[in-house]
Amino acid sequence: MKAFRPWFTVLPVSALVLGACEKKEQQSAPAAPGEVAKTPAATPAETPPAPVVKALTPGERKAMLGIVGHLSKDTESVMALYDGKDIVKRLKSLKTWEFIREMAKEEDGTDIEEEMAEGAAEAGKFLGQEIFLATGKGTAPQLSNLMKLSQRSNYYQMRVLTQAFAAGAKDGDFSGLDTASQEAMMTMAKEIGKEMALIEAAAMPPTLIGVKAQDAEALAMAQEQLTSGLEGLPGMLGEGAKPLEFTKGGVTFKGYKLAGSFFAEQMQASRADLEQTLEPADVDRLIAAVKTKNLSIAQGALEDYLMIFVGDSEEACPLVEKVEDSLAANEAISFVDGYQGKKLAGFLYGDQGVVKSGIAGSLKDMALGIRDGLAGAEGLGDTRELASLLELVGEKEDALLGLAKADTIGGLVVQDQGVKFEFFGGVNRGAADHTAAHQLANLGSSDDVLLFGNWVADAEYSKRAGEYGEALVETAYSVAEKVAGLKVEDSEEFAQFQQGFVLFNEKFRADTIAMWDALSTANSGLGKETALVVDLKGKMPPFPGVPQELVDGGRFLRASAVSPVTDRAKLKDSWGKMEGSLKNIFKTASELAGEDIPMQTPMPTEKDGFTTWFFSMGAFGDFVPSVTVSDKWFVASTSKSQALDLAVSAEKAAGERKGAWLELDFDTLRKFTGDWVTLMEKNGEAALGSPEKFAEFKEQLPRIKKGLAAFEEFDQISFNERIEGGKLRSTVHFKVR
């Protein structure tokens, strides 16, 4: 089966708003954490060291990171956002924001800025300064428990759903599927003894949430409201909520401790109800576990920070008095040292244990739930082979996850010619070979390139991902085969599914498998590097119905994927297998349709040692889905001319970059759009088909041009993942002018 190749994506486009909040006149970040990495060496031992920067003192880091200078050195995770008020101010200064505001006024007469003003002013007293969430020692095992609980929930959900489906197959009644989710939770409760270790180990990790107030008056008002809210707990829980006061890190916290013994007593009083679901021994263990689970909830103030602590023990509150004892003195956050003097909008930190606890599969437990749900099922026949395949899915998922390596993660949001998301460490899943020099990096430098991606897949990851995918496909087919063999009355949709499956199984299955094998053969003849190039230099194809004026003057998108050839004989062998299977498929389709449906023979063209294969049917000018191949390069493209240009350019070795890259150029997109607007302005009546529609277009033209002008603020989105100083490094840059 063809191995999966990694695809890398940028952060959600919503982050573009934040990226637009920084103007070009601000100085750029130092080269150390820059968006363009220098050439890493060929082996991990030789990868370049992290850029040398001046080590900051704990006090200097505290000045940069606010609350971090008060958190204990063993704090396990932190997320903080800074100066949201300034971000909003910069947002309002954008042409894009003003354009959105004007459009809203024209649509419904409302000014979104005025509507937001009152609430934003109030929220800005807190959220506009600093907001953070931190967890202390003991977070990692509790996150691991949570992940395991989620996995077990998936297991029970699929087990009960499968049992309900099997029972429905036997009786011809699938109404039980409607209540499967509720039954899954009941089943999990009945078997809680098997999961009791998770419950007994569960505890609320020490969690500190806080905001920085604008001034003392705002702080006092908010603290009064928070205290009033907490004072409602005794009214709800009585003796279960006992007053609590403690001091940690120089901060006096006041609140309540919710006693586990109180809740255990309540459970004991309703024991008879619990025993309708649980075994008596499990009830004993559950009540004993709850009895030990206390929960502290308290609020306190530090300087201008208003904080809420929640945890099973107030002793674990992650605060210290001295900056020398704080997270700011932990060299695990030394990644911030190269950013002194830069405008920071966010900070992220997670220790290795927290990062590692988040590495988990999603399908293994579901597959095992289906397997166990099939055990003893009578309505689906012999399911032993399917059970083996389901187990195989879990094994292959574990094998793929086994390549993932966890490291401490750090992150910064830096306002620099827009916004940069800088990540240090984290999870390296092993998908990319970060040590291999790129041969195709120069392909992104051509004019009018809209999107360029370049990476080298790791061979072992590709192998394991392919095996995992193959196991999923085989398992899905086996499930479909079982379902197709059921007897379900009065269901037209199910009857159509059965007919389709039987037709596929008898007429197309063998050739489909052969084609898949052919693709695998082709993949083995290609190198691991891939370059994705999307440009806007193509000529407008003469599609039916498109006016000649647009065909003559319009430009069109072209897309190609380029890889080196390692064994051209395998590519030839692959096509031989593919061609035979395709002929069989067309022959079968002709028999079923009762008319001859000939398979087109691909046409070759030769130029400068390159052979381009394409089907003449469906070709429109240069818009020709094709494959161009030589002894060195393979290009799958929508354009013969682009494919040849890229193949020739690939000969120019470019080994200056390593890692994974993705770049989207807004200038190219804006220019392309502007050219089409101009073309439509000249030829819109012919393109739109009537004077009335052209008049509507011209009416909207000022708005369109104003939007394009506002969009000039956006320059580029880029993503780069590499190894730097032995650590995984990633940069996402939303670049604006």
N, C-alpha and C positions, 0 to 999 in steps of 0.2 A: 504494500500500500504506500502511496506517496506520503512522504514525511511532511509534517506541518512545518511551515516556515513562520517565524515570529513576525508579528505586526506590532508596531509601536504607535501609540496615539498620544496626542497632547491632552492637557487638562480640559475640562468643559469650557465651552466658549463663554460661559457666564463670567469666567475669570478675566475676560477681555475688558470688562468694565473697570476692574481694578488696574489692569495694565494701562488703560488710557489715562490714568490719573497722574502720570508723571510726564513732564515735558522734556524735550530734548536738551534744553539749555543746562540741565543739571549734569554734573560730571558723571562719567560712567564708572562702573565698579572697577577695582584693580584687576590686573591681568590674572591674579591668582585664582579667583573663582570664576574666570571668564567663561563665556558661552562657547568659545572655540578652543578645544583642547589641543595641546601639542602632541606630537606623535608618541603614544605609549610604545614600549618595546615588545618584543615577540613573546616573552614569557612573563608570568606574574612576578618572578624574582627580579625582572629587569624593568618593570613598569616604572614610570617616572615618579619621583617623590612628589608629595603635595607641595604646592608653592610655598616657599619660605616666607613667613610673615612674622611680624613682631608679636611675641606672646603678651597677651594682656593680663593685667592683675585681676583678681576677683572683683575688686572695686570698679575697675573699668568695665568689666563685663556687666556688672550690676547696673551701671549707668546706661548701658545699651539696652538691657533686657528687663528692667523694672523688677517685677516680682521674683524673677529667677534668683536675685541676690538675697531673698528671704527664704527660699525653699531649701530643704535639707539636701545634703550632698547625695544621699541615697534615694532621692525622688526618682520614681521609675518612669513617669511620663508627664509631659507638659505640652499644652497648646495655649498660645497667647496671641492676641491681636492687639496692635498698637495704633493709637491715634486715628481711629475711625472717623473722627470729626474732620480731620485734614483730608482724608480720602474723599469724603463727601464734598468738601469744598473744591477739590481738584476736579471731581466729576462734574460739578456744576459749571466749571470753567470751559468744558469741552464744547466744540462746535457740534459734536454728535449729540450731546445731551440737549443742547438748545434746539437741534433739529427734531429730536424726539418730542420735546416739550411743545414745539410749534405744531407738530402733526397731531398731538393729542388735543390741542386747542381747536384745530380745524375740525377734528372728528366729532367731538362732543362738547366743545366750549369750555372744557375744564383745564385748569393749570395744575399739572401733577406736582409741580414744585411747591405751589402754595398749599395744596392739599396735604403734602407731607410735612410742611414747615412746623406746625404746632407739635406734632408727635415727635418729629426729629429733634426739635429743640429740647424737649424733655428727656428723650433717650440719650441725647448727646452729653448730658450731665454725667453719664456713666459710660455707656458703650463707646462714646467718642474719645475716651481717654485710654483705657486699657481693660481688657477682659481676658480672663484666664481660667483654665481647668488643669489641675495637677493631681496626680495620684502618687501615694507614697509606697513604701516597702510592703511587698505582699500582693502587688497588683498582678504580676505575671501569672502566678498559679490560679488566681481567681478568673483571669481572662481565659486561661486554659480550661478551667472548669466550665465556663460559659460556652466555649466552643464545643466541648464534649457534650454538654447538655443539648445544644442545638443539633449536633450530629445524631444523638440518640432520639431526639424528637423526629428528625427526618426518617430514621430507621423505623420507628413505630408507625409513623404516618403511612409509609409505603407498605409496610407489612399488613396493616389492617386494610388498606385500599386493595391490595392484591388478594387478600382473603375474601373480601366482599365481592371482588370481580370474579374470583373462582367459584364462589357460591352462586353468583348470578348466572355464570356459564352453565352450571349444573342444573339449576332450576328454571333457566330462561327468564329470570327476573333480576334486573340490575338496579332496582330502586334502592338497594342497600348502599350504593355508592354515595347517595346524597348525605348520609350521616356518617360517612367513613372518618371524617376529621374529628368529630366528637368521640367516636369509638376509639380512635387512635389515642386520644388523651386518656380515656378511661383505661385502655389496655396498658398504657405507660404507668398509670397510677397503680393498677393491679400488680404490675411487676416492678414496683418501686424498690423492692428489696435488692434487685440486681443493680440498681443505680444508687443505692443508699450511700455508697462511699462518696459520690459526688455531692450529695446533700450534706453529709456530715462535714465535708471539707469546705463547703461554701461559706463565704463570709463577705461582707461589704468591704471592699478595699478602701483604705483611707483616702478620701476624696476631698479636695479643697477647690471650691469655686469662688471666684471673686471678680469684682470690678473696681476700677479706680474712679472715685468721684471727682467732679469738677472743682468742688470747694468744700469747706467744712460744713456749711449750711446744708448742702445737698446730701452729704454723708450722714449728718445727724438725722435728717428727715427720713432717709431710706432705712437707717438702722432702727429707727422707731417703728416704722411700718413692718419691718422684718420681725422684730421682737414681738409685736402684737400678733403676728401670724403664728409664731411658735407657741405663744401662750394659749392657743386654742387646743393644743394636744392633750393637756390633762382633762379637758372637758370631754374629749372623745374617748380617751383610753383610761381615765381614772388613775388608779395606782400603777398602771402599766407604764406611765410616763413620769419619771422622777426627775426633779430639777437637777441640772448639771452645770457646774462651773469649773473651768480648768484654765491654766495658763500654759501656752506653748509658744516658743519663739518670741517671748515678750508680749504676746497678745492674750488678752483675757477673753475667753469664749463663754457665752452663757446660752443655755438651751435645755434639752431634756435627753435623758437616756431611756430608750424604750427597752424594757426588760424582757428578755426571752422567756424567763420563768412565768411571766404573766400570760404570754401567748400559749405557753405549754399548758398552763392550767385551763385555759379556754378550750384547747384541743382535748384535754383529758375529760372535760365536762361533756364534750360531744363525741366521745370515743365510739359510742354505738353507731353513729352515722359514719365515722371513718372506717369502721370494720365492715361496713357493707361493700366497701371498695378494696380495702387493704387487708392483708393477713395480720392477725393479732401481733405477731412478732415484729412485723414491719411498722405497725402503729407504735409499738414500744420504742423502737429505734428512732422513729421520726419525732416523737414527743421529746425523747432524750436529746436529740440533736437540736431541736428548736429551743430547748431550755437553756442551751449554752450560747445562743445567738442574741447578743445585745446589740443595739444600734444607737449610736450617739449622733444627735443633730444639734448643732449649736452655731451661733453667729458671733463674730468679733470684728474689730476694726484695727487696722495697722496703718498709721499715717493716713493717707487718703483712700486706703483700700477697705472695702466692705467685703467680708468673707463669710462663707457658709462651709462648715465642716460636716461631713457625713462619713461614718465609719464604725467598725465594730469595736474600736478602742480609741479613746481620745489620745492615748499615749503615742499612737502612730501618726498623729497629725503632722504633715510634712513641713514644719516651720522651724527655723532656727533664728537665734538672735545675731550671731556674728557672721559677717559675709565670708570669713575664712572657713566656716563650716557649711557653707551653702553650696548649692548646685553650681554657682558661679565659680567656685574653686575646683570643680570637677573637670579634669582635663578631657573628659568625654565630650564637652561642649566647646573645645578649642576651635572648632570649625568656625565660630563666630569672629575669631580674632582678625581675620582679613577684611572685616566689614566695619571697622570702627570709623565713625564719621559718616557712614551711609544711612540713608533713610530706611529704617526697617518698619515693615507693616505687620510682620508675623514671625513667630518662633515656634519650632516643633522639636521635641526631644522624646525618645523612647529608648530605654535600655535594651540590651540584647534579649533578655528574658521575655519582655513584653513583645518584641518583634517576633521572636521564635514562636510564642504561643499563638500568634495569629496565622501561622502557616498551617493550613488544613485543607483537605479535599472537600468536594461537595457531592460527589456521586457514589463513593464507596458505600457509605451507610445506607443510602437509598437503594443501591443495588442489592446489598445484603438483606434489606428489609423485604424487597421483592422475592428474593430467594427463599427466605424463611416463610413468607406468606404463601409461597407455592407448595411448601412441604405438606404433604397429605392431601393436597387439593385433588378433587375427583373430576372436576369439570374441564380440565385442560389436558388430560391424557398424561403421557410420560414427560415429565419436566426435568429429568436429570441432566440432559445436555444443556438446557437453558440455565439451570442452576450453576453448572460449571462455568458457563460464559459470564454469568453475573459475578461470580467469584473472581474471574479473570479481570473484569473491569476494575475491581478493587485493587488487585495486585498491580495492574498497570498504572493506576493512579498513584499508588504508593511509590512505584518505581520513578515516576516523573517528579513527584514531590521530593524524593530522595536527593535530587540534584540541587534543591533550594538551600541556600546558605543564609543564615540570619546574622546580622551585625547590628550594633547600636545605630539608631537612625537619628539624624539631625536635619533640621530644615529651617530655611529662612525665606521670608518674602521681602524682597528688596526692591524699592522704587528706584529704578535706574533705566532711563530711556523707556519708560513704561514700567513693567514689573517683571522681576525674575523670581521664579520659584527654584531655589537652590536646595538640593537634597544630598545628604552625605550618609552613605551606608544604607541600611535597611535590608530588604530581601533581594538577593540575587538569585533568580530562579534558574539561571544557567542557560537561558534561551539564546543569548548572543555570545559569540566568541569575541571578547573585547581585546584580545591580543593580536588578532590578524589584521594586517594592513589592508586598507581598502584599495582595490584596483580601479574602482568606478566613481571615485569621489568627484572627479572633474565633470561628470555628466550633469551636475546641477548648476553649472556656471553658464549655461547657454542662455541666450536672450529669450524672454517671454516664458520662462519656466515658472509655472504656477506652484507645483508641488514636487518636492524632491525628497526621496527617502533612500537610505543606504545602510545596509547592515550585513554582517556575516553570521549566519546561523551556526550554533554549536552543533557539532556532528552527533554527539551522544544525546543531547536534548532532542534533536530532530528525530533520531531513531526511536527514542522512548515515546515521544509525542505521537509518532506515526503508529506505534504499536498500541498506544492508548486509544487513538482514533479508530483503529481497525477493530479493537475489541468492542468499542461502542457501536460501530456499524453492524458487526456480526450479531451482537446482542439485540439490537433494535430489529434486525431482520428476523431473528428467531422469535421475538415477541410478536411481531406482525404475523408470522406464520402460525403461531398458536391461536391468535385472535381470529385469523381468517378461517380456521377450522371449526369455529363455534357454530352452533345452530341458534340463530336469533330470528324469531318470527316478527312479522309486521314492522320491519325496518328497511325502508328503501335505501337509506344511506349505507347501512351495513351491507346490504346485498350488493351495492355498487362497489364497496370496498373489497368484498370477497371476489367479485368478478375481476376487478383490476389486479388484485394480488395473484390470482390464479393465472391470469394472462401474462403478467410479468414473470412469474415463476416458470411457466412452461415455455414462453417464447423469447424472453429477453435476459433472463438471469445469467445464463452462461456467458453471453457476450458482454454483459455489463461487467461481470467479474474480470473477464479477459481485458477489457478496456482499462479497468482499474489497475490491473497488473502492468499493462503497457505504460501507464502514467508513472508507476513506480520505477519501471525500467528507465524511463526518460529522466526521472529525478536523479537516479544513480549516475547518470551521465553528465550531470551538471555540478558545478562547484557550489559552495555554500553561500557565496556572496550574492546579494540581490540589490539592484538599484531600481527604484520606481521613479519614473519621470513622467510628469503630466505638464504639457505646455499648451500654449494657446496660439500656436503658429500655423495650425492647419487651415486649409481652405474650406470654405463652407461646402459641404457635400450637396450635390444636386438631388436632394430628396424630392420625391413626388409632391407637387403642390407648393413647393418653395419658389417664389418669384425669382426670375433670372437676375434681377438687380441685387438681391441679397446673396445669391450664389456668387456673383461676380465680385461683390465688395465685402462680404462677410468673412470673418475668421471663425475657426472651430477648434474644439479641444482635441488633443492627441494624447494618448497614454501608452506607455511601454514599460515592460519589466525586462531587465537585462541581467543575465548571469553568465559566468564563464563556462565554457565547455571543457569537461575533463575527459570524456570518452564519446566521440561522435558516433562510433559504431553502435553504442547503446541507444542513441537517439534514433538512428536508422532502424534498429531492431524494434524499438518502441513503435515507430510509425507502421512497420510491417504488421505488428500485432493489432494495432489500432485500426488500420485499414481493413483487415480481414473481418474484425468484429463489426465495424460500421457497415460493411457490405451485407453481412448477415442481418443486421438490424433493419436496413432499408428493404431487403428482400422480404423479411417477415412483415414489415409495415405494408408493403405492396400487397401481400397476400391478404392481410386483414382488411385493407381498404378496397380490394377488388379492382385496383388499377395500378399501373406501373409507376412507382416512385423511384426514379433512378438516383443513385448516389452520385453526386458530382465528384469528379476527379480534381484534386488540387492542382493548380497550375504553378509551375516554377518559373522564376526569372533569375538570371545570373548577372551579377555585377561585382567586379573587383574582388572575386573570391567568395562572395556571399550569395547564398541561395535563399530566395524568398518564396515561400509556399503560401498560396491563398486560393480561396474559392471565388470564382468570377461572379457567381450569383450573390447578391447582397452587397457588391462593391459599388460605392458611389464616389467617383473621383478618387481622391487619396484616402478616403475613409474606407479602408480595406482591412478587416481583421486578418492578421497574417502572422507567420512565424519566419524569422530570418535567422539563418544559422551559417556558421563557418567552423573551421577547426578550433577556433578560439572563443567565439561568442554565440550566445543564443538570445534572441529578442522576440518576445511575444508582444504584439502591438496592434493598435487600431489604425496604424498608418505605415505604409511601406516606406515612405520617404523619411519619416522620423526614425524608423527602425534602422535604416541604412546609415543615417547621420550618427546615431548613437553607437552603432557597431564600429564605425570608423573612429569616432572619438574615444571609444573604449581602448583603442590601441595606445593612446597616450597615457602611459602609466602614471598613476597618482596615488602614492602610498603615504600621504601625509596625515591621513585621518584614520582613526580606529573607533570602535564602539558602534553605536547606533545613532542615526541622524534622521530627522524629519523636519522639513522647512516649507512653510506656506508663505508666498509672497503676495501681500495685499496690493502692492503697486501694480503688479502684472494683472491682477484681477480687475482693479479699478480702471486701468487703461483699456483692457478688453471690453469692459462694460461701457465705458465712455465711447469707444469706437462704434459699438453697436447702437448706442443711443443716437450718435450722429448719422449713422446709416439709416436708421429708422426715421429720423427727422427728414431725410431726403427722399426716402422711398417708402414711407409708412403706408401711404394709401394703397400701393400695389401689394404690400406685405399683409396688411390687415383686411384687405378685400372690400372696403367700402369707405366713402368719405366720412360717414358718421363715426365709425370706429377710429379713423385717423384723427378726427376732431377731438375725440375723447382723449386720445394719446397726447395730442398737443396741449390739451388742457392740463394734463398731469406733468408735462415736460419740465416746467419750472421746479416743481417739487423733486423730480428725479435728479435734475442737475444739482439742486441744493444738497440732496442727500449724498451725491458723489463727492461734492466739494467738502462736506463734513467728514466724509470717510477718508480724506487725505491724511488725517491724523494717524491712521493705523498703517504701520510699515510691514511687519512680519511676525509670524509665530514660528518659533524654532524649538526643537527638542533634541537634546543630546545626552546619551548615556555612555559612560566610559569608566575605566578604572584609573584612579588617580591616587598615588601614594598607597597603593594596595587596597584602596577602598572603592566601593561602587560610588560613582558620582553622577548625578542627573541634574540637568538644567532645562527648565522650560522658560522661554522668554517671550512675553507678549510685548513687542517693541512698538513704540509710538514715537512720533516726532515731537 
